Amino acid sequence: MTETFHIVCPHCGGVNRVPSARLTEGPKCGQCHTPLLTGRPITLTAVNFDRHASRGDIPLVVDFWAPWCGPCRTMAPAFEQAARMLEPQVRLAKVNTEEEQGLAARFGIVSIPTLMIFRAGQQVARQSGAFGLQDIVRWVRSCI
């Protein structure tokens, strides 16, 4: 029997079942027909955070950041590149702590940038500070 993964669509929020063998073939959402995996971090808000963190079967790496934060802006291109390198094994996402203060409070974000990894809705790892591409990839792979 083929293993399947639930992938939450970054566009419409629909939950799609994708056979593991097809994860690298550019699967599209069954509802809105847009790509499920884009190789780019998705934006999470209070409205869609829990759906992505708990309904998707692949680990979710979240960058809690703010637009005024110099280290956050410095790390952003590396995080973007990491998404291209790590998908489809991992989904990367960003939470703007200025716009989503409730999420920042919920997860006790006291310094930014902070990276967190979620599996099945549970936090499994956390790391604060700005990282380069290789450090992000190494840390994520060591935690999943």
N, C-alpha and C positions, 0 to 999 in steps of 0.2 A: 504494500500500500504506500502511496506517495504521501510524504509529509506536506502539509499545507500551513501557510502562515496567514494570519489576519493582518492586513495592512489598512490603516486608516487613510482615506484620501485627504491630501492636504488642501484640496479645493472645496469639496462639498461635505466632508466628514463621514462619508459612507464607509462602512467596514467591508473590505473585500477579502475573499479567500483566494490565495495565490499558491499554486504548487511550488515547492522549493526549487524545483528544476527550472521554473519560469521566472524566478526573481530577477535574473540578469537579462531577461528578454524585453525589458521595457513594458511591464504590465500596466494596463489602463484600468481606471475605475469603471465598474459595471454600471454606475448611475450617471456620472457626468462625462465619462469617456476621456478624461484627462490623465496624464501620466501619474502613477502612484508614487514613483521614486524619481526625483528630479535631479539628484546629485547636488542639491542646494539645501541649506538649512530652511526649515519652515518656521513661520511665526506663530507662536502660541500665545493665547490670551486666557483670561479666566473662563471664557465661554468654551473653548475647545481643549484646554489643557488636559483635563481628566480623561477625555475620550482618547486622546493620543497616547497618554501615559499608561492607561489601563487596558485599552482594547486592542492595541497593536502587539503582535507577538515578537517583533524585533526590538532590541534594546533602544531606548530613547536617550540621547545625550542632549542636555539642555544647557545653553549658555545664558546665564542671568547677567544682563548688561544694562548700561544706560548710555544715551547719546553724548552726555557731557564727560564721560569717563575716558581719559586718554589711553590707559592700558586696554580698555575694552575696544576702542577704535583700532589700536595697534594690532590686537589679536584677531579682529574680524576677518581679514583676508586669509589667515591661516585656518580659521574655523570653516570658512567657505571651501577652501581646498580640501580640508579633512572630510567634508561631506562627500565630495567626489571620490575620495579614496576609500571611505568606509561603507558607503551604501553598496549593496543592499543588506549587508550584515547588521548595520546600525543605522538608525535615523537620527539626524542632527536637527536641533531646533533652537530658537532664540526666544527669550522673554525679556522685553524691555521693562525694567523695574520701575521706570518713571511712569509708564502707562499702566502697569500691572502691579501696583503696590500691594494689593491683597495677596497675590501669588508670592511676592518677595517676602512678605510677613509670614505667610503660611509655611514657607520652607526655611525661615530663619536666615535669610540672606543678609549678612552684615557687612560683607565686602564684595566688591565686584571687580573684575569678572569672577563669577563662580560657575564651575561646571558641575553638573549632577547627572548621574546615570540612573535611569528607571527601568525596571523590568516588572511586568505585570502590575503596574501601579505603585510599586514599592521602590524607594530610593535604595540603590545598592552601592553607590560611591559618590564622593563629593571632593572637589579640589578647588581651592581659591587661588587666584593669581592669573596673570597673562602667560600664555604659552605659545611657543612656535609650533609650526605644523608637525614636525616629528615628535615633539613632546605630547601634543594632543593625541596623535595616532597611537603612540606607544602606551599612554595612560589608558585610553579607551580599550585597546586590545588586551591590556593586562587585567582589566576589570570585568571584561565580558567573557 
